Amino acid sequence: MVTTKIQPRALVRASGGPRYAVALAVDALGTGLLRPFLLLYGVTVLRLSAPATGVAMTAGIVAGLLCMPVVGRWLDGGARSTVVAASMLVRVLGVALLLATPTGHVGLFAAAALFLGIGNQAWPAAHAALVATVAHGRERDAALAAGRALRNAGLGVGALIATACLAGGTTALQALAAVTGLAYFAAAVLAWSVHLRTHPADTSAKDRAEGPAPRMRMLLAANVIYVFCFNVPEIALPLILVTQLHASPVWSAAIFVANTVLVITLQIPVTVLMSRFSRRTVLALAGVVLAASYLGFLAAASLGHGWSAPAVAAVSVVCTIGEIIYAGSATPLVTALAPTHVLGRALARFQFSTGFGLAVSPAIITTLASHGSAVLWGSLAAATLLSAFAVATEKDQETPLSGGLRRARASS
């Protein structure tokens, strides 16, 4: 049995050290300041049409996904902290372009969204590779969970600050973007100062004998469905509550806030608690919990007027628990499956599946919802259960990462 208690100091060390933890917090704060309001910036500050702004943002996400193979190879070349810093610096460039974009110029806005998208997609794989280099086993899982909790806290605080600034209009949004750029730059400097890399030449003969990373096709395909849970509080529930149940928008806001608070407070304890089971079993369990919550939403939506909204809010807690279990086991499973010398490429493929799922889920959710609650929640539940079954039955075995960390004298 695995211990369920990890000391805070050990957790910080396993997460990359104090400077890297500060970099994560600053980066998350900057992302929270701008990312939820990028569409609003394009429409209100630059006077672009909503469709043009949306297309530019989508193109940025797609470009970020297409860059993932390059990121994976860079990581497998030994770089760690430099890739993390680069993912932050490229967003500094995106913010600079955003501030330099004149009113009505969709091309420069698209370029800004492109660099922001590349940075946003590259960061998760780079961060996971860095943590996997510093920590191993269940300590690594807890460190990844801590990073997610810290990032959610920073995103939440940043979004609250940005919301408070919206009353200031165009000037406030421009100032918000400038502060975001400074935050990204500060985070990049802190991340780079860690000077962490590995040396591929030192990879053990055992690692090289293992050959290429497992394809993990079923895991990656299942992950596309799993990540729909991230957009349930942001898209599916507000859509159902407001348009079909005619409930107050306050319920949607309360559910979103509760989701954020639960992730911040429970991500580490739940991940450590689940460490007594195999990562694959936990990931399959996450799918079962998520599917059960989707069926719960279906049942809640069928209740009478006045009862549906509170019932949906209650079921959303179950959905959040499923999200927490999923987030605490998915990336750790990938790091456990991949041999050390191809860890970067494995994480890059996993991030591609995550980004793809996040990109297509809004369109799929809204299309399913247009056919009623039964179609939406029934389809999501069936697809997630199928994904959980695929995860549970895939044959690849978890193998521990080998090799120690190396500190570079120069940047990677």
C-alpha positions as CSV (number, residue, x, y, z in Angstrom):
1,M,0.0,0.0,0.0
2,V,1.2,3.5,-0.9
3,T,1.4,6.2,1.8
4,T,-1.3,8.8,1.6
5,K,0.7,11.6,3.1
6,I,3.3,13.7,1.3
7,Q,5.1,16.6,3.1
8,P,4.6,20.0,1.5
9,R,8.4,20.6,1.2
10,A,8.8,17.3,-0.6
11,L,5.9,18.2,-2.9
12,V,7.4,21.5,-3.8
13,R,10.8,19.8,-4.5
14,A,9.0,17.2,-6.7
15,S,7.2,19.9,-8.6
16,G,10.4,21.5,-9.7
17,G,11.5,23.6,-6.7
18,P,10.3,26.9,-5.3
19,R,11.3,29.1,-8.2
20,Y,9.5,26.8,-10.7
21,A,6.4,26.8,-8.4
22,V,6.4,30.6,-8.5
23,A,6.7,30.5,-12.2
24,L,3.7,28.3,-12.5
25,A,1.6,30.6,-10.3
26,V,2.6,33.7,-12.2
27,D,2.0,32.0,-15.6
28,A,-1.4,30.8,-14.4
29,L,-2.3,34.2,-13.2
30,G,-1.5,35.8,-16.5
31,T,-3.4,33.1,-18.4
32,G,-6.4,33.7,-16.2
33,L,-6.2,37.5,-16.9
34,L,-6.4,37.2,-20.6
35,R,-7.5,33.8,-22.0
36,P,-11.2,33.9,-21.0
37,F,-11.4,37.4,-22.5
38,L,-9.4,37.1,-25.7
39,L,-12.6,37.0,-27.7
40,L,-13.9,40.0,-26.0
41,Y,-10.6,41.8,-26.7
42,G,-10.9,41.1,-30.4
43,V,-14.6,42.3,-30.6
44,T,-14.6,45.3,-28.3
45,V,-11.0,46.7,-28.5
46,L,-10.1,45.8,-32.1
47,R,-13.6,46.1,-33.5
48,L,-13.4,42.8,-35.2
49,S,-16.5,40.7,-36.0
50,A,-17.2,37.8,-33.7
51,P,-16.9,35.2,-36.4
52,A,-13.5,36.6,-37.6
53,T,-12.3,36.6,-34.0
54,G,-13.5,33.1,-33.3
55,V,-11.9,31.8,-36.5
56,A,-8.6,33.4,-35.6
57,M,-8.6,31.9,-32.1
58,T,-9.5,28.4,-33.5
59,A,-6.6,28.7,-36.0
60,G,-4.3,29.5,-33.1
61,I,-5.4,26.3,-31.2
62,V,-5.0,24.2,-34.4
63,A,-1.5,25.7,-35.0
64,G,-0.5,24.9,-31.4
65,L,-1.6,21.2,-31.9
66,L,0.4,21.0,-35.2
67,C,3.5,22.1,-33.3
68,M,3.3,19.3,-30.8
69,P,5.5,16.8,-32.7
70,V,8.3,19.4,-32.7
71,V,7.8,20.0,-29.0
72,G,8.0,16.3,-28.3
73,R,11.3,15.9,-30.2
74,W,12.7,18.9,-28.4
75,L,11.9,17.4,-25.1
76,D,13.4,14.1,-26.1
77,G,16.5,15.9,-27.0
78,G,17.0,16.6,-23.3
79,A,15.4,20.1,-22.9
80,R,13.1,20.6,-19.9
81,S,13.1,24.0,-18.3
82,T,13.9,25.7,-21.6
83,V,10.9,24.3,-23.3
84,V,8.7,25.4,-20.5
85,A,10.2,28.9,-20.7
86,A,9.8,28.9,-24.5
87,S,6.1,28.1,-24.1
88,M,5.8,31.2,-21.9
89,L,8.0,33.5,-24.1
90,V,6.0,32.7,-27.2
91,R,2.9,33.9,-25.4
92,V,4.8,37.1,-24.6
93,L,5.2,37.6,-28.3
94,G,1.5,36.9,-28.8
95,V,0.6,39.5,-26.3
96,A,3.0,42.0,-27.8
97,L,1.3,41.5,-31.2
98,L,-2.1,41.8,-29.6
99,L,-1.1,45.2,-28.2
100,A,0.4,46.3,-31.5
101,T,-2.7,45.3,-33.6
102,P,-4.5,48.3,-34.9
103,T,-8.3,48.5,-34.9
104,G,-9.9,46.3,-37.5
105,H,-6.7,44.4,-38.5
106,V,-7.7,40.8,-38.4
107,G,-4.3,39.5,-39.7
108,L,-2.2,40.7,-36.7
109,F,-4.9,39.5,-34.3
110,A,-4.7,36.1,-36.0
111,A,-0.9,36.1,-35.6
112,A,-1.3,37.0,-31.9
113,A,-3.8,34.2,-31.4
114,L,-1.3,31.9,-33.3
115,F,1.5,32.5,-30.8
116,L,-0.8,32.3,-27.8
117,G,-2.2,29.0,-29.1
118,I,1.3,27.5,-29.6
119,G,2.3,28.5,-26.1
120,N,-0.9,27.2,-24.5
121,Q,-0.7,23.8,-26.2
122,A,3.1,23.3,-25.7
123,W,3.0,24.1,-22.0
124,P,1.3,21.0,-20.5
125,A,3.6,18.5,-22.2
126,A,6.7,20.6,-21.3
127,H,5.6,20.9,-17.7
128,A,4.8,17.2,-17.3
129,A,8.2,16.3,-18.8
130,L,9.9,18.6,-16.3
131,V,8.1,17.1,-13.3
132,A,8.7,13.6,-14.6
133,T,12.4,14.3,-14.7
134,V,12.5,15.6,-11.1
135,A,10.2,13.2,-9.4
136,H,9.3,9.5,-9.9
137,G,6.6,7.1,-9.0
138,R,3.7,8.3,-6.9
139,E,5.5,11.4,-5.8
140,R,5.5,12.5,-9.4
141,D,1.7,11.9,-9.6
142,A,1.2,14.1,-6.5
143,A,3.5,16.8,-8.0
144,L,1.5,16.8,-11.2
145,A,-1.7,17.1,-9.2
146,A,-0.2,20.0,-7.2
147,G,0.7,21.8,-10.4
148,R,-2.9,21.4,-11.6
149,A,-4.3,22.7,-8.4
150,L,-1.9,25.7,-8.4
151,R,-2.8,26.5,-12.0
152,N,-6.5,26.4,-11.3
153,A,-6.0,28.7,-8.4
154,G,-4.0,31.2,-10.5
155,L,-6.6,31.0,-13.4
156,G,-9.4,31.6,-11.0
157,V,-7.7,34.7,-9.4
158,G,-6.7,36.0,-12.8
159,A,-10.2,35.6,-14.1
160,L,-11.7,37.4,-11.1
161,I,-9.3,40.3,-11.5
162,A,-10.1,40.5,-15.2
163,T,-13.8,40.4,-14.5
164,A,-13.4,43.3,-12.1
165,C,-11.5,45.3,-14.8
166,L,-14.1,44.9,-17.5
167,A,-16.0,47.9,-16.3
168,G,-13.0,50.0,-17.4
169,G,-13.7,49.3,-21.0
170,T,-11.1,49.4,-23.8
171,T,-8.4,51.0,-21.8
172,A,-8.7,48.4,-19.0
173,L,-8.6,45.5,-21.4
174,Q,-5.5,46.8,-23.0
175,A,-3.9,47.3,-19.6
176,L,-5.0,43.7,-18.8
177,A,-3.2,42.4,-21.9
178,A,0.0,44.3,-21.0
179,V,0.0,42.9,-17.4
180,T,-0.5,39.5,-18.9
181,G,2.6,39.9,-21.1
182,L,4.7,41.0,-18.2
183,A,3.4,38.0,-16.2
184,Y,4.4,35.6,-18.9
185,F,7.8,37.1,-19.2
186,A,8.5,36.9,-15.5
187,A,7.3,33.3,-15.4
188,A,9.6,32.5,-18.3
189,V,12.6,33.9,-16.6
190,L,11.9,32.0,-13.4
191,A,11.3,28.7,-15.3
192,W,14.5,29.1,-17.4
193,S,16.5,29.8,-14.2
194,V,15.8,26.3,-13.0
195,H,18.3,25.1,-15.8
196,L,17.0,21.6,-15.8
197,R,17.7,19.1,-18.7
198,T,18.4,15.5,-19.2
199,H,21.2,13.9,-21.3
200,P,19.9,11.4,-23.9
201,A,23.4,10.0,-24.1
202,D,23.1,8.8,-20.5
203,T,19.9,6.9,-21.2
204,S,20.3,3.4,-19.9
205,A,20.6,0.4,-22.3
206,K,17.4,-1.0,-20.9
207,D,15.5,2.1,-22.0
208,R,16.9,1.9,-25.5
209,A,16.1,-1.8,-25.6
210,E,12.4,-1.0,-25.0
211,G,12.3,0.6,-28.4
212,P,9.8,3.3,-29.4
213,A,7.1,4.6,-27.1
214,P,3.9,2.5,-27.0
215,R,1.3,3.9,-29.4
216,M,-1.3,4.0,-26.7
217,R,-4.0,4.3,-29.5
218,M,-6.9,3.3,-27.3
219,L,-5.7,5.6,-24.5
220,L,-5.3,8.6,-26.8
221,A,-8.7,7.9,-28.5
222,A,-10.4,7.6,-25.1
223,N,-8.7,10.7,-23.9
224,V,-10.5,12.7,-26.6
225,I,-13.8,11.7,-25.0
226,Y,-12.6,12.1,-21.4
227,V,-11.7,15.8,-21.9
228,F,-15.3,16.6,-22.7
229,C,-15.7,16.8,-18.9
230,F,-13.7,20.0,-18.8
231,N,-16.3,21.8,-21.0
232,V,-19.3,20.4,-19.1
233,P,-19.3,23.2,-16.4
234,E,-18.4,25.9,-18.9
235,I,-20.6,24.9,-21.9
236,A,-23.0,22.0,-21.4
237,L,-24.5,23.0,-18.0
238,P,-25.0,26.7,-18.8
239,L,-26.6,25.7,-22.1
240,I,-29.0,23.3,-20.4
241,L,-29.8,25.4,-17.4
242,V,-30.5,28.7,-19.3
243,T,-32.0,27.5,-22.6
244,Q,-33.8,24.4,-21.6
245,L,-34.5,24.6,-17.9
246,H,-34.9,28.4,-17.9
247,A,-33.0,28.7,-14.7
248,S,-31.1,31.8,-13.5
249,P,-27.6,32.3,-14.9
250,V,-26.5,32.5,-11.3
251,W,-26.7,28.7,-11.1
252,S,-24.2,28.4,-14.0
253,A,-21.8,30.8,-12.3
254,A,-22.1,29.0,-8.9
255,I,-21.4,25.6,-10.5
256,F,-18.3,27.0,-12.3
257,V,-17.0,28.6,-9.1
258,A,-17.7,25.4,-7.1
259,N,-15.9,23.3,-9.8
260,T,-12.8,25.6,-9.5
261,V,-12.8,25.5,-5.7
262,L,-13.2,21.7,-5.6
263,V,-10.3,21.2,-8.1
264,I,-8.0,23.4,-6.1
265,T,-8.8,21.8,-2.7
266,L,-9.3,18.2,-3.7
267,Q,-6.9,17.5,-6.6
268,I,-3.9,16.5,-4.4
269,P,-5.8,14.6,-1.7
270,V,-7.8,12.6,-4.2
271,T,-4.8,11.8,-6.4
272,V,-2.8,10.6,-3.3
273,L,-5.8,8.6,-2.1
274,M,-6.1,6.9,-5.5
275,S,-2.4,6.0,-5.5
276,R,-3.2,2.7,-3.8
277,F,-4.6,1.5,-7.2
278,S,-3.0,1.2,-10.6
279,R,-3.2,4.3,-12.7
280,R,-5.1,2.5,-15.5
281,T,-7.7,1.3,-13.0
282,V,-8.1,4.8,-11.6
283,L,-8.5,6.3,-15.1
284,A,-11.1,3.7,-16.0
285,L,-12.9,4.5,-12.7
286,A,-12.9,8.2,-13.7
287,G,-14.8,7.3,-16.8
288,V,-17.4,5.4,-14.8
289,V,-17.8,8.3,-12.4
290,L,-18.2,10.8,-15.3
291,A,-20.7,8.6,-17.1
292,A,-22.7,8.3,-13.9
293,S,-22.7,12.1,-13.5
294,Y,-23.9,12.5,-17.1
295,L,-26.8,10.2,-16.3
296,G,-27.4,12.1,-13.1
297,F,-27.7,15.3,-15.2
298,L,-30.3,13.6,-17.4
299,A,-32.3,12.6,-14.3
300,A,-32.0,16.1,-12.8
301,A,-33.2,17.8,-16.0
302,S,-36.4,15.7,-15.9
303,L,-37.4,17.0,-12.4
304,G,-40.1,19.6,-12.0
305,H,-39.6,23.4,-12.2
306,G,-37.7,24.6,-9.1
307,W,-36.0,21.3,-8.5
308,S,-34.0,20.8,-11.7
309,A,-31.4,23.6,-11.2
310,P,-30.5,22.6,-7.6
311,A,-30.3,18.9,-8.7
312,V,-28.0,19.8,-11.6
313,A,-25.8,21.7,-9.2
314,A,-25.6,18.7,-6.8
315,V,-24.8,16.3,-9.6
316,S,-22.1,18.7,-10.9
317,V,-20.1,17.9,-7.7
318,V,-20.0,14.2,-8.9
319,C,-18.9,15.3,-12.3
320,T,-16.1,17.4,-10.8
321,I,-14.9,14.4,-8.7
322,G,-14.7,12.4,-11.9
323,E,-12.7,15.3,-13.6
324,I,-10.3,15.3,-10.6
325,I,-9.8,11.5,-10.7
326,Y,-9.2,11.7,-14.5
327,A,-6.8,14.6,-14.3
328,G,-4.9,12.9,-11.5
329,S,-4.4,9.7,-13.4
330,A,-4.2,10.4,-17.2
331,T,-0.9,12.2,-17.5
332,P,0.8,10.0,-14.8
333,L,-0.3,7.0,-16.8
334,V,1.3,8.3,-19.9
335,T,4.6,9.1,-18.0
336,A,4.5,5.5,-16.6
337,L,3.9,3.9,-19.9
338,A,6.6,5.8,-21.9
339,P,10.3,4.8,-21.9
340,T,12.4,7.8,-20.7
341,H,14.0,8.5,-24.0
342,V,10.7,9.0,-25.8
343,L,8.7,10.6,-23.0
344,G,8.5,13.9,-24.8
345,R,6.9,12.4,-27.9
346,A,4.5,10.4,-25.8
347,L,3.4,13.5,-23.8
348,A,3.1,15.5,-27.1
349,R,0.8,12.9,-28.6
350,F,-1.3,12.9,-25.4
351,Q,-1.5,16.7,-25.4
352,F,-2.6,16.5,-29.1
353,S,-5.5,14.3,-28.1
354,T,-6.4,16.6,-25.2
355,G,-6.3,19.7,-27.4
356,F,-8.3,18.0,-30.1
357,G,-11.0,16.9,-27.7
358,L,-11.2,20.4,-26.2
359,A,-11.4,22.0,-29.7
360,V,-14.2,19.8,-31.0
361,S,-16.2,19.4,-27.8
362,P,-18.0,22.8,-27.8
363,A,-19.4,22.1,-31.3
364,I,-20.4,18.5,-30.4
365,I,-21.9,19.5,-27.1
366,T,-24.0,22.3,-28.6
367,T,-25.1,20.1,-31.5
368,L,-26.2,17.2,-29.2
369,A,-27.9,19.7,-26.8
370,S,-30.0,21.0,-29.7
371,H,-31.7,17.6,-29.8
372,G,-32.6,17.6,-26.1
373,S,-31.1,16.5,-22.8
374,A,-31.6,12.8,-23.4
375,V,-29.5,12.9,-26.6
376,L,-26.8,15.1,-25.0
377,W,-26.3,13.2,-21.7
378,G,-27.1,9.8,-23.1
379,S,-24.5,10.2,-25.8
380,L,-21.8,11.5,-23.5
381,A,-22.5,8.7,-20.9
382,A,-22.3,6.0,-23.6
383,A,-19.1,7.4,-25.2
384,T,-17.4,7.8,-21.8
385,L,-18.3,4.3,-20.6
386,L,-16.9,2.9,-23.9
387,S,-13.8,4.9,-23.4
388,A,-13.4,3.7,-19.8
389,F,-13.7,0.1,-21.0
390,A,-11.1,0.7,-23.7
391,V,-8.7,2.2,-21.1
392,A,-9.2,-0.8,-18.7
393,T,-8.6,-3.4,-21.4
394,E,-5.6,-2.0,-23.2
395,K,-2.6,-4.2,-22.8
396,D,0.3,-1.8,-22.3
397,Q,1.8,-2.2,-18.9
398,E,3.0,0.7,-16.7
399,T,6.8,0.8,-16.4
400,P,8.6,3.1,-14.0
401,L,10.7,5.9,-15.4
402,S,14.4,5.4,-15.0
403,G,17.3,7.7,-14.9
404,G,18.1,10.6,-12.7
405,L,17.9,14.3,-13.3
406,R,20.7,16.3,-14.6
407,R,21.4,20.0,-14.0
408,A,22.8,21.8,-17.0
409,R,25.6,24.3,-16.8
410,A,24.1,26.1,-19.7
411,S,20.6,26.5,-21.0
412,S,19.2,23.5,-22.8
